[in-house]
């Protein structure tokens, strides 16, 4: 069983389109995250979300929005895609406690053309 | 805000030899967690080793061990008997309760046959 799963694995789309990336975790974790990995491999937090609070990195454009239908899912919706949005997006989850670790999905490579 | 620094963008090691990857971090907290994650070409983020800051004993996992110097805020990873499969990006990460995982910029490790 895959602990954290993302779909799709690859996404190629045109500028201006709207797209979503889905993420599901079956670990019973209470916190989920979205990270962006740029071309230099740097991992930058975009959002973190638990059943109480959404924390948004202030540098993330408001074209990006997380949507959580329930505790096991945190989808990423992107409006009006731009060339600079091309990157690998990782979903992750963890327990919000000290004895924890982050479990990652396999990543979604988004290419905007 | 917490920051994590990895001063070695790239490292190489001969197969069967030992290599040490460096990591420093900045925090005002006393109880936190540190991690090393491995990202092979498959893109999957894999936990290599974890260290609790309140534990003085350095963590070990088979061929992987850390040198945790709390006062110096240093957390290096030693890989012994390097194998071709160890070739990957290695990310140092910091976690404190209630916050997200903060990653360093990564070190690309090459293993030479």
Backbone of each chain as ProteinMPNN parsed JSONL, in Angstrom:
{"seq_chain_A": "XXXXXXXXXXXXXXXXXXXXXXXXXXXXXXXXXXXXXXXXXXXXXXXXXXXXXXXXXXXXXXXXXXXXXXXXXXXXXXXXXXXXXXXXXXXXXXXXXXXXXXXXXXXXXXXXX", "coords_chain_A": {"N_chain_A": [[0.834, -1.195, 0.0], [0.603, 2.163, -0.915], [1.861, 4.851, 0.922], [1.732, 7.704, 0.804], [0.215, 9.124, -1.852], [0.35, 10.619, -5.033], [-1.28, 12.166, -7.746], [-1.429, 13.565, -11.018], [1.603, 11.804, -12.044], [3.148, 13.013, -13.94], [2.67, 16.091, -15.615], [1.785, 17.993, -18.252], [1.112, 21.085, -19.585], [-0.561, 23.943, -21.009], [0.28, 27.432, -20.884], [-1.721, 29.556, -18.888], [-3.73, 27.771, -18.403], [-5.807, 25.975, -15.988], [-5.059, 23.754, -13.396], [-5.089, 20.729, -11.395], [-3.526, 18.941, -8.747], [-3.614, 15.895, -7.144], [-3.566, 14.549, -3.842], [-3.209, 11.957, -1.536], [-3.176, 10.417, 1.647], [-2.672, 7.481, 3.549], [-1.964, 7.087, 6.131], [-3.016, 7.997, 8.419], [-2.192, 10.429, 9.335], [-2.112, 13.755, 10.744], [-1.31, 16.08, 9.61], [-0.628, 17.687, 6.57], [1.361, 18.541, 3.704], [2.484, 20.752, 1.089], [5.194, 20.895, -1.052], [7.466, 22.656, -3.147], [9.771, 21.804, -5.579], [12.389, 23.231, -7.124], [14.281, 23.828, -10.189], [16.864, 23.728, -9.334], [16.781, 21.92, -7.377], [15.988, 22.73, -4.899], [13.967, 22.515, -2.044], [10.98, 23.894, -1.197], [8.666, 25.047, 1.154], [5.216, 25.243, 0.567], [2.554, 25.099, 1.502], [1.142, 24.173, 4.655], [-1.042, 22.02, 6.372], [-3.364, 21.182, 8.81], [-6.057, 19.637, 10.628], [-6.939, 21.845, 11.782], [-5.734, 24.2, 10.995], [-4.605, 26.215, 8.308], [-1.589, 26.95, 6.935], [0.03, 29.277, 5.107], [2.702, 29.819, 2.949], [3.967, 32.964, 2.584], [5.136, 33.748, 0.25], [4.006, 32.391, -1.782], [2.178, 32.569, -4.737], [-1.216, 33.746, -5.05], [-2.529, 32.313, -6.931], [-2.206, 29.718, -6.441], [-3.815, 27.25, -4.618], [-4.665, 25.329, -1.804], [-6.751, 22.504, -1.299], [-8.748, 20.755, 0.872], [-10.625, 18.091, 1.123], [-11.051, 16.213, 3.085], [-9.455, 14.732, 5.996], [-7.537, 13.018, 4.967], [-6.792, 13.877, 2.516], [-5.178, 16.291, 0.472], [-5.38, 18.484, -1.887], [-3.868, 20.242, -4.633], [-4.533, 23.159, -6.23], [-4.09, 25.009, -9.159], [-4.302, 28.059, -10.68], [-4.402, 29.785, -13.834], [-1.848, 29.081, -15.108], [1.692, 29.609, -15.261], [4.842, 29.945, -17.017], [6.921, 29.867, -15.159], [5.961, 28.268, -13.185], [6.649, 25.736, -13.648], [7.952, 22.851, -12.319], [8.821, 20.403, -9.792], [6.361, 19.08, -7.758], [5.771, 18.218, -4.482], [3.841, 16.284, -2.331], [3.415, 15.778, 1.141], [3.203, 14.139, 4.341], [2.708, 14.087, 7.902], [2.769, 13.219, 11.404], [1.669, 15.544, 13.797], [3.637, 15.912, 15.96], [6.421, 15.526, 18.198], [7.97, 13.198, 17.842], [8.378, 12.334, 14.957], [8.247, 12.039, 11.359], [8.576, 13.068, 7.97], [6.593, 11.843, 5.394], [6.75, 11.266, 1.995], [5.026, 11.83, -1.11], [5.378, 10.609, -4.519], [5.953, 12.714, -6.074], [5.077, 15.254, -8.483], [5.777, 16.08, -11.677], [5.511, 19.068, -13.122], [5.091, 20.649, -16.134], [4.998, 23.579, -17.839], [4.021, 24.868, -20.857]], "CA_chain_A": [[0.0, 0.0, 0.0], [1.348, 3.403, -0.968], [1.513, 5.651, 2.094], [1.324, 9.003, 0.282], [0.152, 8.984, -3.3], [0.031, 11.827, -5.79], [-1.609, 12.003, -9.158], [-0.642, 12.63, -11.834], [3.046, 11.814, -11.842], [3.626, 14.004, -14.897], [1.598, 16.963, -16.085], [2.223, 18.982, -19.239], [-0.055, 21.903, -19.866], [-0.256, 25.232, -21.627], [0.145, 28.655, -20.083], [-3.071, 30.069, -18.741], [-4.665, 26.732, -17.974], [-5.98, 25.654, -14.574], [-4.829, 22.322, -13.173], [-5.063, 20.255, -10.013], [-2.742, 17.764, -8.384], [-4.274, 15.266, -6.009], [-2.712, 13.877, -2.875], [-3.923, 11.178, -0.521], [-2.329, 9.637, 2.546], [-3.419, 6.459, 4.298], [-1.179, 6.861, 7.345], [-3.715, 8.565, 9.564], [-1.498, 11.633, 9.787], [-2.986, 14.907, 10.923], [-0.768, 17.25, 8.924], [-0.181, 17.464, 5.201], [2.178, 19.643, 3.194], [2.897, 20.82, -0.303], [6.512, 21.468, -1.29], [7.861, 22.862, -4.537], [11.198, 21.599, -5.82], [12.726, 23.932, -8.364], [15.262, 23.189, -11.077], [18.101, 23.546, -8.575], [16.477, 20.871, -6.389], [15.67, 23.286, -3.596], [12.618, 22.183, -1.575], [10.424, 25.061, -0.521], [7.318, 24.8, 1.647], [4.158, 26.09, 0.024], [1.452, 25.078, 2.463], [0.972, 23.064, 5.584], [-2.457, 22.016, 6.747], [-3.932, 20.125, 9.633], [-7.514, 19.797, 10.687], [-7.254, 23.084, 12.483], [-5.12, 25.421, 10.512], [-3.874, 26.266, 7.049], [-0.484, 27.908, 6.982], [0.439, 29.559, 3.742], [3.927, 30.569, 2.786], [3.533, 34.242, 2.016], [5.709, 33.977, -1.075], [3.273, 31.608, -2.777], [1.139, 33.367, -5.411], [-2.571, 33.305, -4.704], [-3.017, 31.399, -7.97], [-2.086, 28.379, -5.863], [-4.707, 27.097, -3.466], [-4.859, 23.955, -1.332], [-8.129, 22.146, -1.0], [-8.738, 19.532, 1.671], [-11.986, 17.587, 1.336], [-11.047, 15.492, 4.353], [-8.154, 14.673, 6.657], [-6.591, 12.179, 4.223], [-6.542, 14.442, 1.19], [-4.856, 17.71, 0.314], [-5.147, 18.7, -3.304], [-3.29, 21.541, -4.986], [-5.144, 23.709, -7.432], [-3.295, 26.115, -9.687], [-4.997, 28.837, -11.707], [-3.633, 30.637, -14.767], [-0.471, 28.584, -15.023], [2.751, 30.393, -15.892], [6.044, 29.156, -17.31], [7.711, 29.738, -13.931], [5.374, 27.272, -12.284], [7.24, 24.429, -13.971], [8.73, 22.359, -11.168], [8.28, 19.166, -9.216], [5.578, 19.375, -6.572], [5.686, 17.073, -3.58], [2.941, 16.229, -1.197], [3.983, 15.033, 2.257], [2.365, 14.133, 5.534], [3.378, 13.706, 9.143], [2.032, 13.466, 12.639], [2.077, 16.807, 14.395], [4.2, 15.629, 17.266], [7.866, 15.608, 18.092], [8.541, 11.945, 17.324], [7.706, 12.258, 13.674], [9.031, 12.185, 10.142], [7.749, 13.394, 6.817], [6.452, 10.839, 4.349], [6.528, 11.993, 0.752], [4.542, 11.227, -2.339], [6.425, 10.414, -5.516], [6.178, 13.972, -6.788], [4.43, 15.522, -9.77], [6.567, 17.0, -12.504], [4.642, 19.959, -13.887], [5.75, 21.394, -17.196], [4.093, 24.544, -18.472], [4.585, 25.226, -22.167]], "C_chain_A": [[0.873, 1.251, 0.0], [0.892, 4.307, 0.162], [0.982, 7.022, 1.683], [1.343, 8.9, -1.241], [-0.3, 10.28, -3.938], [-0.337, 11.438, -7.2], [-1.879, 13.357, -9.775], [0.84, 12.695, -11.483], [3.703, 12.84, -12.766], [2.423, 14.808, -15.393], [2.207, 18.004, -17.007], [1.004, 19.771, -19.662], [0.37, 23.251, -20.441], [-0.417, 26.37, -20.626], [-1.307, 29.087, -20.047], [-4.091, 29.045, -18.292], [-4.75, 26.641, -16.457], [-5.812, 24.148, -14.408], [-4.85, 21.999, -11.685], [-4.168, 19.048, -9.888], [-3.374, 17.19, -7.117], [-3.267, 14.566, -5.117], [-3.577, 13.184, -1.828], [-2.915, 10.453, 0.352], [-3.192, 8.685, 3.363], [-2.717, 6.119, 5.606], [-1.884, 7.368, 8.593], [-3.039, 9.81, 10.124], [-2.452, 12.819, 9.859], [-2.481, 16.163, 10.216], [-0.283, 16.851, 7.538], [0.486, 18.727, 4.675], [2.241, 19.588, 1.667], [4.24, 21.542, -0.366], [6.716, 21.624, -2.792], [9.364, 22.647, -4.634], [11.548, 22.211, -7.162], [13.837, 23.207, -9.122], [16.608, 22.97, -10.392], [17.919, 22.573, -7.419], [16.132, 21.417, -5.013], [14.218, 23.009, -3.253], [12.077, 23.332, -0.739], [8.995, 24.762, -0.096], [6.346, 25.776, 0.995], [3.026, 26.227, 1.036], [1.677, 23.96, 3.46], [-0.448, 23.168, 6.127], [-2.737, 20.872, 7.693], [-5.4, 20.432, 9.809], [-7.926, 21.078, 11.404], [-6.799, 24.332, 11.739], [-4.426, 25.234, 9.169], [-2.807, 27.34, 7.181], [0.054, 28.063, 5.572], [1.762, 30.307, 3.761], [3.596, 31.841, 2.022], [4.105, 34.514, 0.638], [4.955, 33.224, -2.172], [2.197, 32.49, -3.423], [-0.258, 32.848, -5.091], [-3.244, 32.524, -5.827], [-2.97, 29.942, -7.489], [-3.023, 28.292, -4.662], [-4.818, 25.627, -3.081], [-6.328, 23.715, -1.032], [-8.138, 20.794, -0.295], [-10.164, 19.062, 1.911], [-12.129, 16.798, 2.637], [-9.613, 15.35, 4.836], [-7.109, 13.928, 5.837], [-6.197, 12.768, 2.881], [-6.173, 15.918, 1.277], [-4.46, 17.922, -1.13], [-4.597, 20.1, -3.532], [-3.904, 22.0, -6.285], [-4.356, 24.933, -7.861], [-4.075, 26.777, -10.813], [-4.005, 29.565, -12.603], [-2.146, 30.288, -14.752], [0.494, 29.448, -15.819], [3.976, 29.496, -16.115], [6.862, 28.885, -16.042], [7.149, 28.765, -12.922], [5.932, 25.878, -12.555], [8.198, 24.015, -12.856], [8.214, 20.978, -10.823], [7.584, 19.532, -7.91], [5.421, 18.097, -5.755], [4.624, 17.308, -2.524], [3.629, 15.418, -0.1], [2.997, 15.05, 3.415], [3.201, 13.733, 6.732], [2.384, 13.796, 10.282], [2.538, 14.78, 13.218], [2.482, 16.549, 15.834], [5.704, 15.57, 17.102], [8.475, 14.359, 17.474], [7.913, 11.651, 15.975], [8.721, 12.241, 12.55], [8.059, 12.525, 9.032], [7.778, 12.238, 5.83], [6.042, 11.578, 3.072], [5.824, 11.152, -0.294], [5.683, 11.169, -3.351], [6.699, 11.659, -6.336], [5.409, 14.046, -8.101], [5.299, 16.511, -10.524], [5.615, 17.78, -13.389], [5.482, 20.724, -14.89], [4.722, 22.286, -17.862], [4.75, 25.013, -19.765], [3.809, 26.386, -22.79]], "O_chain_A": [[1.779, 1.38, 0.823], [-0.306, 4.515, 0.354], [-0.075, 7.454, 2.144], [2.383, 8.618, -1.837], [-1.209, 10.951, -3.45], [0.221, 10.503, -7.773], [-2.49, 14.216, -9.14], [1.265, 13.552, -10.709], [4.703, 13.459, -12.402], [1.323, 14.282, -15.566], [3.046, 18.802, -16.589], [-0.015, 19.2, -20.05], [1.537, 23.634, -20.357], [-1.161, 26.264, -19.651], [-2.027, 28.995, -21.041], [-5.185, 29.398, -17.854], [-3.893, 27.152, -15.736], [-6.357, 23.365, -15.186], [-4.657, 22.87, -10.836], [-4.064, 18.234, -10.806], [-3.632, 17.908, -6.152], [-2.248, 14.057, -5.582], [-4.54, 13.752, -1.311], [-1.916, 9.935, -0.144], [-4.287, 9.032, 3.806], [-2.852, 5.012, 6.127], [-1.391, 7.183, 9.705], [-3.292, 10.197, 11.265], [-3.451, 12.884, 9.144], [-3.154, 17.194, 10.224], [0.377, 15.827, 7.357], [0.211, 19.834, 5.138], [2.075, 18.536, 1.05], [4.409, 22.633, 0.179], [6.211, 20.838, -3.593], [10.136, 23.228, -3.871], [11.067, 21.77, -8.206], [14.268, 22.119, -8.739], [17.398, 22.128, -10.818], [18.807, 22.423, -6.581], [15.996, 20.651, -4.059], [13.33, 23.24, -4.075], [12.645, 23.693, 0.291], [8.197, 24.277, -0.898], [6.619, 26.972, 0.886], [2.604, 27.332, 1.376], [2.308, 22.947, 3.162], [-0.981, 24.262, 6.314], [-2.39, 19.725, 7.413], [-5.927, 21.371, 9.214], [-9.111, 21.347, 11.6], [-7.416, 25.392, 11.849], [-3.753, 24.232, 8.929], [-3.1, 28.493, 7.499], [0.476, 27.097, 4.937], [1.929, 31.291, 4.482], [3.012, 31.792, 0.939], [3.63, 35.401, -0.07], [5.239, 33.403, -3.357], [1.39, 33.093, -2.716], [-0.452, 31.649, -4.887], [-4.399, 32.117, -5.695], [-3.612, 29.062, -8.061], [-3.017, 29.167, -3.796], [-5.041, 24.775, -3.941], [-7.045, 24.605, -0.574], [-7.6, 19.812, -0.807], [-10.844, 19.572, 2.802], [-13.215, 16.732, 3.213], [-8.675, 15.791, 4.173], [-5.913, 14.178, 5.993], [-5.351, 12.209, 2.183], [-6.762, 16.685, 2.039], [-3.351, 17.586, -1.544], [-4.824, 21.015, -2.74], [-3.812, 21.324, -7.31], [-4.0, 25.782, -7.044], [-4.46, 26.123, -11.783], [-2.905, 29.916, -12.175], [-1.304, 31.121, -14.419], [0.169, 29.949, -16.895], [4.123, 28.444, -15.493], [7.425, 27.802, -15.878], [7.789, 28.469, -11.913], [5.707, 24.951, -11.776], [9.126, 24.744, -12.506], [7.303, 20.452, -11.463], [8.158, 20.216, -7.062], [5.004, 17.053, -6.257], [4.529, 18.377, -1.92], [4.353, 14.468, -0.397], [2.079, 15.869, 3.459], [4.26, 13.121, 6.597], [1.304, 14.37, 10.145], [3.728, 15.081, 13.126], [1.784, 16.909, 16.781], [6.206, 15.564, 15.979], [9.399, 14.454, 16.667], [7.018, 10.813, 15.868], [9.918, 12.412, 12.778], [6.856, 12.291, 9.151], [8.84, 11.724, 5.477], [5.122, 12.396, 3.071], [5.996, 9.935, -0.362], [6.798, 11.615, -3.081], [7.579, 11.659, -7.197], [5.131, 13.03, -8.738], [5.528, 17.633, -10.072], [4.991, 17.224, -14.293], [6.466, 21.368, -14.529], [3.709, 21.816, -18.38], [5.884, 25.491, -19.766], [4.136, 26.827, -23.892]]}, "seq_chain_B": "XXXXXXXXXXXXXXXXXXXXXXXXXXXXXXXXXXXXXXXXXXXXXXXXXXXXXXXXXXXXXXXXXXXXXXXXXXXXXXXXXXXXXXXXXXXXXXXXXXXXXXXXXXXXXXXXX", "coords_chain_B": {"N_chain_B": [[13.424, 32.773, 11.546], [13.893, 29.286, 11.047], [16.832, 28.008, 9.519], [18.56, 25.923, 7.219], [21.661, 24.78, 6.244], [23.693, 23.504, 3.703], [26.841, 23.08, 2.83], [28.169, 21.886, 0.793], [27.706, 21.553, -2.431], [28.175, 19.496, -4.221], [29.507, 16.205, -3.99], [31.88, 13.551, -4.192], [32.641, 10.075, -4.071], [34.659, 7.197, -3.782], [33.683, 3.929, -4.598], [33.028, 1.747, -1.879], [34.454, 3.298, -0.132], [34.502, 5.88, 2.462], [32.378, 8.646, 3.12], [31.6, 11.983, 4.113], [28.915, 14.096, 4.642], [28.068, 17.469, 5.062], [26.159, 19.538, 7.32], [24.615, 22.374, 8.618], [22.61, 24.253, 10.909], [20.165, 26.642, 11.979], [18.672, 27.621, 14.915], [16.599, 28.583, 17.674], [15.498, 26.924, 19.392], [15.429, 24.193, 21.793], [14.688, 21.58, 21.736], [14.232, 19.495, 19.202], [14.027, 17.977, 15.908], [16.203, 16.362, 13.635], [16.978, 15.413, 10.301], [18.142, 13.264, 7.675], [17.479, 13.045, 4.324], [17.229, 11.112, 1.373], [17.355, 11.504, -2.118], [17.051, 9.751, -4.826], [17.611, 9.312, -8.436], [15.057, 8.494, -9.15], [13.376, 10.223, -7.952], [11.91, 9.93, -5.644], [11.542, 10.749, -2.241], [13.412, 9.664, 0.422], [13.683, 8.61, 3.713], [16.678, 8.624, 5.474], [17.986, 8.767, 7.973], [17.379, 9.716, 11.384], [17.527, 12.115, 14.004], [17.08, 12.872, 17.374], [17.115, 15.896, 19.106], [17.385, 16.015, 21.849], [18.726, 13.793, 22.539], [21.909, 12.677, 23.256], [23.392, 10.693, 22.149], [24.654, 9.683, 19.043], [22.764, 8.983, 16.132], [22.489, 5.898, 14.322], [22.224, 3.939, 11.374], [22.695, 1.129, 10.034], [24.971, 1.39, 7.488], [24.993, 4.077, 7.682], [25.585, 6.944, 9.586], [25.443, 9.597, 12.007], [27.0, 12.679, 12.987], [26.294, 14.529, 15.502], [26.401, 17.683, 16.679], [25.319, 19.552, 19.019], [25.736, 22.061, 20.246], [27.273, 23.392, 18.396], [25.483, 23.39, 16.386], [25.489, 21.543, 14.293], [25.242, 18.891, 11.976], [26.238, 16.227, 10.629], [26.422, 13.738, 8.054], [27.606, 10.495, 7.799], [28.619, 8.177, 5.457], [29.412, 4.929, 5.206], [31.452, 2.42, 3.576], [30.647, 2.924, 0.849], [28.186, 2.529, -1.682], [27.167, 1.92, -5.09], [24.483, 2.403, -5.31], [24.078, 4.4, -3.491], [24.331, 6.807, -4.665], [22.931, 9.913, -5.1], [20.783, 12.787, -4.436], [21.208, 14.387, -1.352], [19.45, 15.51, 1.389], [19.45, 17.591, 4.161], [17.387, 18.081, 6.972], [15.227, 19.925, 9.167], [13.07, 19.864, 11.98], [10.555, 21.236, 13.999], [8.131, 21.048, 16.527], [4.872, 21.87, 15.502], [5.586, 23.291, 13.349], [6.707, 23.398, 9.89], [8.676, 21.031, 7.964], [11.957, 21.949, 7.396], [14.191, 22.258, 4.789], [17.586, 21.787, 3.717], [19.689, 22.973, 0.99], [20.65, 20.778, -0.345], [22.945, 18.127, -1.26], [24.676, 16.783, -3.885], [25.577, 13.553, -4.353], [28.002, 11.601, -5.82], [28.97, 8.321, -6.712], [31.81, 6.629, -7.385], [32.866, 4.0, -9.464]], "CA_chain_B": [[13.031, 31.504, 10.95], [14.965, 28.301, 11.009], [17.483, 27.794, 8.232], [19.422, 24.75, 7.125], [22.697, 25.032, 5.242], [24.579, 22.411, 3.283], [27.872, 23.869, 2.154], [28.781, 21.094, -0.289], [26.715, 21.283, -3.478], [28.471, 18.199, -4.831], [30.568, 15.398, -3.41], [32.064, 12.256, -4.839], [33.328, 9.086, -3.232], [34.969, 5.935, -4.447], [32.943, 2.784, -4.077], [33.593, 1.086, -0.694], [35.077, 4.281, 0.751], [33.622, 6.604, 3.382], [32.184, 10.057, 2.786], [30.831, 12.741, 5.114], [28.174, 15.247, 4.133], [27.938, 18.452, 6.134], [24.902, 20.284, 7.48], [24.471, 23.234, 9.787], [21.252, 24.794, 10.994], [20.016, 27.751, 12.903], [17.433, 27.567, 15.674], [16.675, 29.014, 19.065], [14.836, 25.886, 20.17], [16.334, 23.228, 22.416], [14.206, 20.226, 21.486], [13.814, 19.47, 17.803], [14.458, 16.779, 15.202], [16.99, 16.532, 12.422], [16.838, 14.279, 9.387], [18.753, 13.2, 6.355], [16.666, 12.393, 3.307], [17.918, 10.778, 0.124], [16.504, 11.564, -3.305], [17.707, 9.167, -5.998], [17.03, 9.789, -9.707], [13.625, 8.168, -9.218], [12.696, 11.406, -7.412], [11.284, 9.632, -4.357], [12.241, 11.208, -1.042], [13.55, 8.502, 1.302], [14.333, 8.93, 4.985], [17.904, 7.864, 5.72], [18.295, 8.695, 9.394], [16.731, 10.749, 12.176], [18.193, 12.396, 15.274], [16.37, 13.73, 18.321], [18.088, 16.826, 19.659], [17.593, 15.804, 23.278], [19.563, 12.605, 22.705], [23.317, 12.957, 22.992], [23.96, 9.622, 21.343], [24.469, 9.848, 17.605], [21.965, 7.943, 15.493], [23.121, 5.069, 13.297], [21.363, 3.042, 10.612], [23.55, 0.3, 9.168], [26.177, 2.076, 7.012], [24.784, 5.512, 7.827], [25.65, 7.459, 10.948], [25.529, 11.05, 12.066], [27.782, 13.349, 14.025], [25.425, 15.611, 15.94], [27.056, 18.6, 17.61], [24.221, 20.471, 19.287], [26.213, 23.413, 20.548], [27.746, 23.962, 17.141], [24.368, 23.292, 15.436], [26.058, 20.818, 13.163], [24.609, 17.562, 11.846], [26.839, 15.649, 9.425], [26.062, 12.353, 7.722], [28.71, 9.673, 7.325], [28.236, 6.96, 4.74], [30.54, 3.997, 5.177], [31.357, 1.371, 2.557], [29.732, 3.501, -0.141], [27.732, 1.666, -2.761], [26.691, 2.652, -6.26], [23.102, 2.804, -5.038], [24.028, 5.565, -2.608], [24.37, 8.01, -5.487], [21.639, 10.596, -4.974], [20.785, 14.057, -3.701], [20.973, 14.203, 0.071], [18.918, 16.717, 2.004], [19.373, 17.705, 5.605], [16.121, 18.728, 7.296], [14.975, 20.298, 10.562], [11.65, 19.927, 12.324], [10.14, 21.579, 15.358], [6.696, 20.851, 16.698], [3.997, 22.962, 15.101], [6.125, 23.94, 12.159], [6.939, 22.48, 8.783], [10.035, 20.54, 7.792], [12.795, 22.892, 6.659], [15.232, 21.493, 4.112], [18.753, 22.433, 3.166], [19.707, 23.014, -0.475], [21.005, 19.471, -0.894], [24.289, 17.765, -1.73], [24.62, 15.704, -4.874], [26.646, 12.588, -4.12], [28.336, 10.652, -6.88], [29.768, 7.189, -6.26], [32.648, 6.224, -8.505], [33.188, 2.567, -9.396]], "C_chain_B": [[14.229, 30.563, 10.912], [15.535, 28.198, 9.605], [18.395, 26.579, 8.338], [20.387, 24.972, 5.976], [23.491, 23.756, 4.963], [25.617, 23.057, 2.376], [28.521, 23.143, 0.979], [27.723, 20.808, -1.358], [26.91, 19.897, -4.105], [29.608, 17.526, -4.076], [30.699, 14.136, -4.233], [32.865, 11.35, -3.908], [33.582, 7.839, -4.063], [34.138, 4.833, -3.788], [33.738, 2.113, -2.959], [34.29, 2.056, 0.268], [34.017, 4.973, 1.61], [33.553, 8.072, 2.981], [31.342, 10.705, 3.867], [30.214, 13.967, 4.463], [27.875, 16.189, 5.296], [26.58, 19.146, 6.129], [25.004, 21.135, 8.726], [23.086, 23.849, 9.757], [21.221, 25.902, 12.022], [18.665, 27.625, 13.59], [17.673, 28.092, 17.075], [16.01, 27.992, 19.991], [15.858, 24.918, 20.758], [15.942, 21.79, 22.122], [13.61, 20.185, 20.086], [14.333, 18.177, 17.183], [15.244, 17.181, 13.958], [16.935, 15.254, 11.603], [17.826, 14.407, 8.238], [17.815, 12.415, 5.452], [17.522, 12.199, 2.069], [16.92, 10.879, -1.019], [17.271, 11.009, -4.494], [17.082, 9.706, -7.282], [15.552, 9.467, -9.868], [12.751, 9.289, -8.656], [12.058, 11.152, -6.049], [12.157, 10.119, -3.211], [12.222, 10.069, -0.014], [14.264, 8.922, 2.579], [15.532, 8.014, 5.188], [18.109, 7.667, 7.216], [17.674, 9.893, 10.098], [17.446, 10.88, 13.516], [17.311, 13.286, 16.133], [17.392, 14.614, 19.022], [18.363, 16.585, 21.135], [18.447, 14.571, 23.554], [21.011, 12.946, 22.345], [23.94, 11.9, 22.094], [23.64, 9.832, 19.875], [23.697, 8.673, 17.02], [22.794, 7.179, 14.463], [22.063, 4.185, 12.659], [22.251, 2.308, 9.618], [24.797, 1.094, 8.764], [26.108, 3.595, 7.202], [24.847, 5.908, 9.308], [25.766, 8.972, 10.897], [26.489, 11.469, 13.16], [26.997, 14.603, 14.39], [26.147, 16.426, 17.002], [26.048, 19.709, 17.91], [24.688, 21.894, 19.506], [26.666, 24.131, 19.274], [26.649, 23.99, 16.086], [24.852, 22.68, 14.132], [25.519, 19.396, 13.159], [25.118, 16.923, 10.565], [26.446, 14.181, 9.278], [27.3, 11.63, 7.198], [28.16, 8.417, 6.677], [29.476, 6.086, 4.626], [30.324, 2.959, 4.084], [30.377, 1.786, 1.449], [29.432, 2.521, -1.272], [27.185, 2.509, -3.9], [25.263, 3.174, -6.032], [22.97, 3.977, -4.086], [24.05, 6.873, -3.389], [22.99, 8.655, -5.522], [21.876, 12.018, -4.495], [20.485, 13.739, -2.25], [20.567, 15.548, 0.67], [18.927, 16.579, 3.518], [18.081, 18.465, 5.924], [15.979, 18.9, 8.804], [13.478, 20.323, 10.784], [11.49, 20.314, 13.776], [8.63, 21.524, 15.406], [5.9, 22.103, 16.311], [4.465, 23.696, 13.872], [6.32, 22.911, 11.049], [8.388, 21.999, 8.786], [10.8, 21.537, 6.92], [13.988, 22.123, 6.092], [16.404, 22.381, 3.717], [18.731, 22.337, 1.644], [20.143, 21.712, -1.132], [22.468, 19.36, -1.293], [24.145, 16.606, -2.706], [25.824, 14.803, -4.673], [26.786, 11.66, -5.312], [29.203, 9.556, -6.292], [30.506, 6.633, -7.467], [33.038, 4.759, -8.386], [34.693, 2.33, -9.383]], "O_chain_B": [[15.382, 30.971, 10.77], [14.802, 28.289, 8.619], [18.922, 26.261, 9.404], [19.977, 25.314, 4.866], [23.897, 23.039, 5.877], [25.296, 23.522, 1.282], [29.329, 23.724, 0.255], [26.919, 19.891, -1.186], [25.947, 19.221, -4.468], [30.535, 18.176, -3.593], [29.751, 13.703, -4.889], [33.651, 11.809, -3.079], [32.793, 7.489, -4.941], [33.93, 4.828, -2.575], [34.951, 1.931, -3.064], [34.673, 1.662, 1.369], [32.821, 4.699, 1.506], [34.547, 8.661, 2.556], [30.478, 10.064, 4.466], [30.897, 14.765, 3.821], [27.478, 15.753, 6.376], [25.946, 19.316, 5.087], [25.435, 20.658, 9.775], [22.465, 23.951, 8.699], [22.141, 26.064, 12.824], [17.632, 27.531, 12.927], [18.789, 28.054, 17.594], [15.966, 28.171, 21.208], [16.994, 24.83, 20.292], [16.764, 20.881, 22.242], [12.572, 20.798, 19.838], [14.995, 17.38, 17.848], [14.974, 18.203, 13.328], [16.855, 14.154, 12.149], [18.275, 15.498, 7.885], [17.413, 11.292, 5.758], [18.407, 12.997, 1.76], [15.788, 10.407, -0.915], [18.062, 11.725, -5.108], [16.123, 10.475, -7.223], [14.866, 10.117, -10.656], [11.537, 9.302, -8.859], [11.697, 12.109, -5.364], [13.371, 9.92, -3.218], [11.159, 9.579, 0.367], [15.336, 9.526, 2.524], [15.422, 6.792, 5.089], [18.371, 6.556, 7.678], [17.467, 10.946, 9.495], [17.91, 9.893, 14.088], [16.845, 14.331, 15.679], [18.425, 14.126, 19.481], [19.444, 16.909, 21.628], [18.846, 14.338, 24.695], [21.289, 13.443, 21.254], [24.896, 12.173, 21.369], [22.501, 10.123, 19.51], [23.942, 7.517, 17.367], [23.68, 7.74, 13.819], [21.126, 3.738, 13.321], [22.523, 2.793, 8.52], [25.604, 1.436, 9.628], [27.069, 4.305, 6.909], [24.229, 5.271, 10.161], [26.14, 9.549, 9.875], [26.754, 10.735, 14.112], [27.034, 15.606, 13.677], [26.463, 15.927, 18.082], [25.933, 20.678, 17.16], [24.081, 22.834, 18.992], [26.455, 25.334, 19.115], [26.846, 24.547, 15.006], [24.653, 23.218, 13.042], [25.36, 18.776, 14.211], [24.49, 17.064, 9.516], [26.176, 13.488, 10.259], [27.958, 12.098, 6.269], [27.352, 7.694, 7.259], [30.469, 6.477, 4.013], [29.193, 2.651, 3.708], [29.41, 1.081, 1.16], [30.306, 1.793, -1.745], [26.79, 3.659, -3.708], [24.898, 4.25, -6.506], [21.872, 4.497, -3.891], [23.81, 7.937, -2.819], [22.008, 8.029, -5.92], [23.002, 12.411, -4.188], [19.614, 12.922, -1.95], [21.234, 16.566, 0.487], [18.469, 15.581, 4.073], [17.727, 19.402, 5.208], [16.528, 18.135, 9.597], [12.71, 20.738, 9.917], [12.178, 19.804, 14.661], [7.943, 21.9, 14.456], [6.209, 23.22, 16.727], [3.804, 24.624, 13.407], [6.122, 21.713, 11.25], [9.219, 22.515, 9.533], [10.341, 21.917, 5.843], [14.699, 21.429, 6.82], [16.238, 23.565, 3.423], [17.851, 21.692, 1.074], [20.019, 21.559, -2.348], [23.13, 20.347, -1.614], [23.558, 15.574, -2.379], [26.965, 15.244, -4.809], [25.828, 11.023, -5.75], [30.075, 9.827, -5.467], [29.891, 6.219, -8.45], [33.49, 4.32, -7.328], [35.137, 1.183, -9.328]]}, "name": "protein", "num_of_chains": 2, "seq": "XXXXXXXXXXXXXXXXXXXXXXXXXXXXXXXXXXXXXXXXXXXXXXXXXXXXXXXXXXXXXXXXXXXXXXXXXXXXXXXXXXXXXXXXXXXXXXXXXXXXXXXXXXXXXXXXXXXXXXXXXXXXXXXXXXXXXXXXXXXXXXXXXXXXXXXXXXXXXXXXXXXXXXXXXXXXXXXXXXXXXXXXXXXXXXXXXXXXXXXXXXXXXXXXXXXXXXXXXXXXXXXXXX"}
